[in-house]
């Protein structure tokens, strides 16, 4: 089940509903969080307004107060909701939409517990045109955003892989699993990044795969043994 939740402002989408949906391991949610609108009204004198925001985010008064006292409230709201989703979902990713002046308007959050749903979501968003203004979160670095459609990510992902696997020997399928489950990138990006590293002699690759069969240079099927 794929559930798209688009509340009006901060009403009508209690976090308890999100929590209940994520209790099904084959359900993914996609929810629009109007961060700019929430930030504008969070200090409204009406207690009802604050209660609506708390219900939306699944947050306590003390957690809202921490956001209000933070140096970057938009970032703090995003991190709060991301953390709440992570309590109920293995895979959480967000997309950030800004206006023409670079101000954040809203976040679209994806959350789910099935790896295939996570991959399919990423595939869809890598097809988003670069002119859309969307930026894609890279969970391996909470402060890093990937601009969709703007560049070939091979060099960026190659640097990430070198940092993670430095001094180790591992198999190609383990690298691809890491990329698919824990980064903003896809299997195709992983293989391009490995090819990028191979052509620059930044990794060493065994001539034979784990099954003993000869590996074709420039390809990365399962069982390719790589030393960083």
C-alpha positions, -999 to 999 in steps of 0.1 A, spaced: 0 0 0 12 35 -9 -4 63 11 -1 99 0 -10 123 28 -15 159 19 -28 178 50 -42 213 47 -15 233 66 -11 215 98 -46 200 103 -61 166 96 -30 144 96 -23 132 131 10 114 136 -10 85 151 -24 78 116 11 77 102 22 54 130 -7 31 123 0 29 86 37 22 91 27 -7 114 20 -26 82 55 -37 69 43 -34 32 29 1 35 49 32 24 38 67 31 45 100 14 35 131 33 36 168 26 48 188 56 42 226 51 73 236 71 71 273 62 34 275 72 41 256 104 70 279 113 49 309 107 21 298 130 39 278 157 39 307 181 3 316 175 -14 326 208 -42 301 203 -33 268 221 -54 249 195 -29 259 168 0 245 188 -20 214 195 -26 208 158 11 212 151 20 188 179 -4 162 166 9 165 131 45 161 142 39 136 170 58 160 192 56 170 229 56 206 242 92 203 252 102 191 217 84 221 201 102 244 225 135 229 215 127 237 179 117 273 188 150 278 206 172 264 178 193 285 155 176 271 124 139 264 130 132 250 96 160 225 99 149 216 134 113 210 123 126 187 95 150 168 118 122 164 145 98 148 120 125 127 104 134 113 138 98 106 146 94 87 114 125 67 120 109 53 152 85 34 130 102 30 96 136 17 85 137 38 54 131 76 57 140 102 31 128 137 25 126 160 -5 130 197 -1 111 223 -22 123 259 -22 108 290 -39 127 311 -65 143 330 -37 158 298 -21 134 297 8 121 263 20 83 260 13 77 224 23 92 189 28 79 157 12 88 128 35 89 92 24 88 64 50 86 27 48 100 -6 59 104 -25 26 137 -20 7 120 -24 -27 96 4 -20 125 26 -10 144 19 -42 113 25 -64 107 58 -47 143 69 -54 140 58 -90 110 80 -94 126 110 -80 158 107 -99 136 112 -130 124 146 -117 135 174 -140 163 196 -125 141 227 -131 115 215 -106 134 229 -77 134 197 -57 164 186 -37 169 151 -25 181 142 9 212 120 14 207 103 47 244 94 50 250 131 56 219 148 70 232 182 58 238 171 22 212 175 -5 214 160 -39 200 183 -67 180 161 -90 190 159 -126 218 184 -123 250 163 -125 266 129 -129 269 117 -93 297 93 -100 325 114 -84 305 123 -53 294 87 -47 329 74 -54 343 97 -27 316 84 -3 324 48 -11 362 54 -6 355 69 28 332 41 39 353 12 27 388 25 30 413 -2 38 388 -31 33 380 -58 8 344 -65 0 320 -78 -26 302 -57 -52 267 -68 -40 274 -56 -5 284 -22 -18 253 -20 -40 231 -30 -10 246 -2 11 241 23 -17 204 13 -22 195 11 15 215 39 30 221 66 4 201 88 -20 217 68 -49 207 38 -70 224 6 -82 232 22 -116 249 51 -97 269 26 -76 282 7 -107 292 40 -124 310 51 -93 329 18 -91 338 21 -128 349 57 -121 372 44 -93 385 15 -114 395 37 -144 414 60 -120 432 31 -103 417 40 -70 405 5 -62 419 -30 -69 397 -57 -83 404 -94 -83 405 -109 -118 381 -137 -108 348 -133 -91 338 -151 -59 325 -181 -79 359 -185 -96 346 -172 -130 366 -145 -148 353 -110 -143 348 -88 -174 366 -55 -169 344 -25 -163 314 -46 -151 302 -52 -115 279 -82 -112 275 -100 -79 307 -116 -66 332 -90 -78 359 -87 -51 370 -51 -46 398 -37 -24 397 0 -14 
